[in-house]
């Protein structure tokens, strides 16, 4: 870290802590305003997400621009868990870079599209905007309970497609700890979707890609970081930063899944979850920037 390095860097999951998992949009006005204030003050920000660049372009970028994102801001979207990267500027989203070595086979994507159309179209949709992953997401017209009732059946059908095409796969290891990691693809169910992806993808890869982008950009890299997520897989951001010598604290906005033992601090709100909790912590980080808050006085 150099003397002019920012006091903080931010790696942020989007669904849950930034965008409401109900509306799939930034529903709390303070979130975008605080993000812009932090970025305009020199804090590097990455949306480290499983979402596509199209989602970020439609749901996140307009709110940042409306609140006056500055040309000096260092903001990136690291999409599809590290497969897709792009910078965000006052002109909008920049050139899209795709790591095609991380893409799912076309034959598998086509088979899942057909599966959704033939059996599941009243509950989920096939995300046509993904460039590397295959994602099937709950319709907003369907309740969480209705979706949960069919998700395991869909996931089993997705596994059968792997078997029919003779492609090796594993389940997300947080859910299926017997997976050995010796196969190329993974099925990763979430509370609103199922992501099917290369096992090389992950929030740790997203963290690595963002640090590489900051280095290539030529600006200083902060020593201290905050990561923000709503699932156990989001801890991989903080794991990677800690393993590479950075100071990091992770904020979990859905701790009901269980807070693991970690070598770094984990913070969570005692009553608020999802974007309501995310908004609280973004506000705290703005307070740190202004000198009004002491981050050592953690909420959790």
Backbone torsions as a table, in degrees:
resi	resn	phi	psi	omega
1	UNK	NA	135.8	177.5
2	UNK	-97.2	169.4	-176.8
3	UNK	-61.9	-28.1	-178.1
4	UNK	-98.1	14.7	179.4
5	UNK	-68.1	146.6	175.7
6	UNK	-59.6	154.2	-179.2
7	UNK	-71.5	-16.2	-171.5
8	UNK	-157.8	152.7	167.7
9	UNK	-127.0	150.9	-175.8
10	UNK	-125.1	128.0	170.6
11	UNK	-117.7	115.5	-167.4
12	UNK	-123.4	120.7	164.2
13	UNK	-64.6	156.7	-176.0
14	UNK	-103.8	-58.1	-179.2
15	UNK	-65.8	120.9	-179.0
16	UNK	107.1	-74.4	-175.6
17	UNK	-78.0	-25.7	-179.1
18	UNK	-111.2	-51.9	178.9
19	UNK	-102.5	138.1	178.9
20	UNK	-62.4	131.9	176.4
21	UNK	-71.4	-9.5	177.0
22	UNK	-88.1	-55.1	-177.7
23	UNK	-86.2	-16.2	-175.4
24	UNK	58.3	38.3	179.4
25	UNK	-149.6	167.2	174.1
26	UNK	-77.5	105.2	-171.7
27	UNK	-98.4	-16.9	-178.6
28	UNK	-104.3	113.3	-172.3
29	UNK	-56.1	-33.7	-176.2
30	UNK	-65.4	-23.4	-175.4
31	UNK	-62.1	-51.9	-179.4
32	UNK	-64.7	-40.2	179.2
33	UNK	-62.2	-42.8	179.3
34	UNK	-68.4	-39.4	177.6
35	UNK	-58.8	-43.8	-178.9
36	UNK	-67.6	-40.9	178.7
37	UNK	-61.6	-42.4	178.9
38	UNK	-64.8	-47.1	-178.5
39	UNK	-65.5	-42.0	-179.1
40	UNK	-67.3	-21.4	177.6
41	UNK	-86.4	1.8	176.1
42	UNK	102.6	2.8	178.8
43	UNK	-76.8	119.8	176.0
44	UNK	-67.8	135.1	-176.9
45	UNK	-130.1	132.0	171.8
46	UNK	-128.6	132.9	168.2
47	UNK	-86.4	101.1	-175.3
48	UNK	-98.3	95.7	-162.8
49	UNK	-136.9	156.9	169.2
50	UNK	-81.7	-9.9	179.5
51	UNK	-66.4	161.4	177.4
52	UNK	-81.5	163.8	174.6
53	UNK	-63.4	-29.7	178.3
54	UNK	-63.4	-41.1	177.9
55	UNK	-62.2	-46.2	179.8
56	UNK	-62.9	-41.6	179.3
57	UNK	-60.3	-40.0	-174.5
58	UNK	-85.2	-37.7	-170.0
59	UNK	-104.9	-23.3	-174.7
60	UNK	-110.7	-50.6	-173.9
61	UNK	-56.8	-46.6	-179.6
62	UNK	-57.3	-36.1	-179.5
63	UNK	-70.5	-36.3	177.0
64	UNK	-66.2	-44.1	-178.6
65	UNK	-66.6	-36.8	-179.5
66	UNK	-64.9	-23.9	-179.3
67	UNK	-100.7	12.1	167.9
68	UNK	87.5	43.0	175.8
69	UNK	-56.6	131.2	-174.6
70	UNK	-87.8	155.9	179.7
71	UNK	-66.2	-21.9	179.6
72	UNK	-86.2	-7.4	-177.1
73	UNK	-65.2	141.7	-179.8
74	UNK	-108.5	88.3	-174.8
75	UNK	-126.6	129.3	177.6
76	UNK	-129.4	155.8	165.6
77	UNK	-109.2	123.0	173.8
78	UNK	-110.5	99.5	-167.6
79	UNK	-101.5	164.8	177.9
80	UNK	50.9	42.6	174.1
81	UNK	56.9	36.4	174.1
82	UNK	108.7	-6.5	-177.2
83	UNK	-80.9	-24.1	-172.8
84	UNK	-132.3	131.8	178.7
85	UNK	-132.5	149.4	176.2
86	UNK	-163.0	150.7	177.5
87	UNK	-92.9	150.8	177.3
88	UNK	-114.9	125.2	-178.1
89	UNK	-130.2	176.6	176.1
90	UNK	-60.5	-16.6	176.4
91	UNK	-86.4	-5.1	-179.6
92	UNK	112.2	-147.9	-177.5
93	UNK	-88.2	136.1	-177.3
94	UNK	-86.9	-157.2	-178.7
95	UNK	-63.9	137.7	180.0
96	UNK	-91.1	128.7	175.1
97	UNK	-111.9	126.9	-177.9
98	UNK	-120.0	128.6	173.2
99	UNK	-87.5	95.8	-173.7
100	UNK	-69.2	-16.3	177.3
101	UNK	-69.6	-11.8	-178.7
102	UNK	-101.5	6.5	-174.4
103	UNK	-83.0	148.5	173.6
104	UNK	-70.9	151.3	177.1
105	UNK	-61.6	141.6	179.3
106	UNK	-58.0	-35.7	-178.5
107	UNK	-63.4	-37.9	179.4
108	UNK	-70.7	-44.4	178.9
109	UNK	-57.5	-45.0	-179.2
110	UNK	-63.6	-39.2	-179.2
111	UNK	-66.9	-38.5	178.9
112	UNK	-71.3	-37.5	174.8
113	UNK	-57.9	-46.2	178.7
114	UNK	-63.6	-38.9	179.5
115	UNK	-62.1	-44.7	178.8
116	UNK	-62.2	-47.4	-177.8
117	UNK	-63.2	-35.7	-174.2
118	UNK	-87.0	-27.0	-170.9
119	UNK	-130.9	-20.5	-168.8
120	UNK	-130.0	11.0	-171.1
121	UNK	-67.3	-17.1	178.2
122	UNK	-83.8	-5.9	-177.1
123	UNK	-121.3	-36.0	-175.0
124	UNK	-134.7	168.1	171.1
125	UNK	-129.6	153.0	176.5
126	UNK	-86.2	124.1	-176.3
127	UNK	-79.6	101.3	-177.9
128	UNK	-74.7	-8.9	-176.6
129	UNK	-86.9	-8.6	-178.9
130	UNK	-74.0	137.2	-177.8
131	UNK	-100.1	-22.2	-177.0
132	UNK	-128.8	-43.8	-179.4
133	UNK	-83.5	167.0	166.0
134	UNK	-114.4	120.3	-177.0
135	UNK	-129.1	136.4	176.5
136	UNK	-123.1	125.0	-169.2
137	UNK	-124.0	145.1	176.2
138	UNK	-58.3	133.5	172.4
139	UNK	-65.7	142.2	179.5
140	UNK	-68.3	-16.5	177.9
141	UNK	-81.3	-5.6	-177.3
142	UNK	-106.4	137.8	179.7
143	UNK	-73.1	160.6	177.7
144	UNK	-60.2	-35.3	-179.7
145	UNK	-68.5	-41.2	177.6
146	UNK	-63.7	-41.0	179.6
147	UNK	-65.9	-44.7	-178.5
148	UNK	-60.2	-30.4	-177.5
149	UNK	-69.1	-22.3	-177.6
150	UNK	-114.3	-10.8	-172.9
151	UNK	-62.2	-44.1	-178.5
152	UNK	-63.6	-35.0	177.5
153	UNK	-66.8	-42.2	176.4
154	UNK	-62.0	-46.3	-178.5
155	UNK	-59.2	-38.8	177.3
156	UNK	-64.8	-39.4	177.3
157	UNK	-65.6	-38.6	177.7
158	UNK	-63.0	-37.5	176.7
159	UNK	-65.9	-38.5	178.8
160	UNK	-64.1	-33.1	176.9
161	UNK	-63.9	-41.7	175.3
162	UNK	-56.6	-45.1	-177.5
163	UNK	-66.9	-40.0	179.9
164	UNK	-64.9	-35.3	-179.4
165	UNK	-89.9	2.5	178.6
166	UNK	58.5	48.0	177.6
167	UNK	-115.0	132.4	-179.1
168	UNK	-75.6	142.8	-179.3
169	UNK	-150.1	164.2	171.2
170	UNK	-136.6	166.2	171.9
171	UNK	-90.7	156.9	173.2
172	UNK	-47.9	126.3	-172.0
173	UNK	-70.9	-18.5	174.0
174	UNK	-66.8	-29.7	-178.8
175	UNK	-96.6	-27.8	-176.3
176	UNK	-131.1	81.2	-171.9
177	UNK	-67.1	-5.2	179.0
178	UNK	-83.6	-7.6	179.7
179	UNK	-63.2	139.1	-174.3
180	UNK	-103.4	-2.9	176.5
181	UNK	74.0	9.9	-175.7
182	UNK	-95.5	19.4	-177.7
183	UNK	-125.5	162.0	-171.6
184	UNK	-82.5	-21.4	-170.7
185	UNK	-128.5	161.6	-174.0
186	UNK	-138.7	142.9	169.6
187	UNK	-104.7	122.1	-174.0
188	UNK	-125.4	92.2	177.2
189	UNK	-73.0	142.3	173.8
190	UNK	-125.0	-175.6	-177.8
191	UNK	-73.4	-16.9	-180.0
192	UNK	-128.4	3.7	-173.8
193	UNK	-162.2	173.3	163.7
194	UNK	-125.4	123.1	175.5
195	UNK	-100.6	133.8	178.4
196	UNK	-123.3	124.9	-160.4
197	UNK	-157.5	167.2	169.3
198	UNK	-62.5	141.1	177.1
199	UNK	-67.9	-12.7	177.7
200	UNK	-77.6	-16.6	178.5
201	UNK	-77.0	153.8	177.4
202	UNK	165.4	166.5	-179.4
203	UNK	-67.5	-22.6	173.7
204	UNK	-68.9	-41.0	175.2
205	UNK	-62.5	-40.4	177.3
206	UNK	-60.1	-40.9	177.2
207	UNK	-62.5	-45.4	178.9
208	UNK	-60.5	-44.3	-179.3
209	UNK	-61.7	-40.4	-178.7
210	UNK	-66.9	-42.2	177.7
211	UNK	-63.3	-37.0	175.5
212	UNK	-63.0	-42.6	180.0
213	UNK	-64.3	-41.1	177.9
214	UNK	-62.9	-40.7	179.3
215	UNK	-65.7	-44.2	178.8
216	UNK	-63.7	-31.8	-179.8
217	UNK	-68.9	-22.0	175.7
218	UNK	92.4	-4.9	179.2
219	UNK	-86.6	170.3	-179.2
220	UNK	-70.9	146.6	178.7
221	UNK	-104.3	125.1	-179.2
222	UNK	-67.9	154.4	175.7
223	UNK	-88.1	-28.5	-177.6
224	UNK	-103.5	139.4	-175.3
225	UNK	-137.1	153.1	167.7
226	UNK	-124.5	133.3	174.6
227	UNK	-116.0	151.2	-170.6
228	UNK	-140.2	125.8	-178.9
229	UNK	-158.9	175.9	-178.1
230	UNK	-127.2	10.6	179.6
231	UNK	-142.3	165.5	-179.4
232	UNK	-62.9	-32.3	-179.3
233	UNK	-66.1	-22.1	179.9
234	UNK	-70.7	-19.5	177.1
235	UNK	-62.2	-20.2	-178.9
236	UNK	-60.8	-27.3	176.1
237	UNK	-61.2	-51.0	-178.9
238	UNK	-68.6	-36.4	177.1
239	UNK	-57.2	-46.3	-177.3
240	UNK	-65.8	-45.0	-179.4
241	UNK	-62.4	-45.2	179.5
242	UNK	-61.7	-42.9	-178.5
243	UNK	-64.5	-23.1	-179.3
244	UNK	-103.1	20.1	168.4
245	UNK	88.2	10.3	179.0
246	UNK	-92.4	152.0	170.8
247	UNK	-80.9	128.9	-175.7
248	UNK	-146.8	145.6	167.8
249	UNK	-128.8	139.5	-178.3
250	UNK	-107.6	138.8	174.8
251	UNK	-109.7	124.6	-180.0
252	UNK	-107.6	114.1	-178.2
253	UNK	-93.7	7.2	172.9
254	UNK	-143.9	66.6	-173.2
255	UNK	-70.9	-5.4	179.5
256	UNK	-60.9	-22.3	176.2
257	UNK	-69.9	-11.7	-178.8
258	UNK	108.0	131.8	179.4
259	UNK	-100.1	114.2	-177.1
260	UNK	-75.6	163.1	170.5
261	UNK	-72.1	130.2	-178.3
262	UNK	-136.6	157.1	176.9
263	UNK	-82.0	3.9	179.4
264	UNK	-128.7	160.8	-179.0
265	UNK	-66.7	142.5	172.6
266	UNK	-120.6	131.4	-176.5
267	UNK	-122.5	149.2	178.1
268	UNK	-159.1	155.5	-179.0
269	UNK	-85.3	141.2	-176.3
270	UNK	-70.7	-20.4	-177.0
271	UNK	-130.1	-27.9	-174.8
272	UNK	-96.2	148.3	176.4
273	UNK	-131.9	175.6	175.2
274	UNK	52.1	-139.5	-173.1
275	UNK	-68.9	-23.2	175.8
276	UNK	-65.2	-41.6	175.3
277	UNK	-70.0	-41.6	178.1
278	UNK	-56.3	-40.5	-180.0
279	UNK	-64.0	-37.7	179.3
280	UNK	-62.1	-45.9	-176.4
281	UNK	-72.3	-37.3	174.1
282	UNK	-59.7	-41.2	176.9
283	UNK	-61.9	-36.9	177.6
284	UNK	-65.9	-40.0	-178.8
285	UNK	-69.1	-33.0	172.1
286	UNK	-64.2	-40.7	177.2
287	UNK	-61.8	-38.9	175.0
288	UNK	-60.0	-43.3	-178.8
289	UNK	-61.0	-39.7	-178.8
290	UNK	-81.8	-10.1	-176.9
291	UNK	84.7	12.4	-177.7
292	UNK	-91.9	-17.6	-174.1
293	UNK	-124.1	149.1	172.2
294	UNK	-110.4	111.7	-174.9
295	UNK	-66.7	-17.4	177.8
296	UNK	-67.3	-24.8	176.8
297	UNK	-84.1	72.5	-172.9
298	UNK	-69.3	153.4	-178.1
299	UNK	-73.1	-42.6	-176.5
300	UNK	-74.1	NA	NA
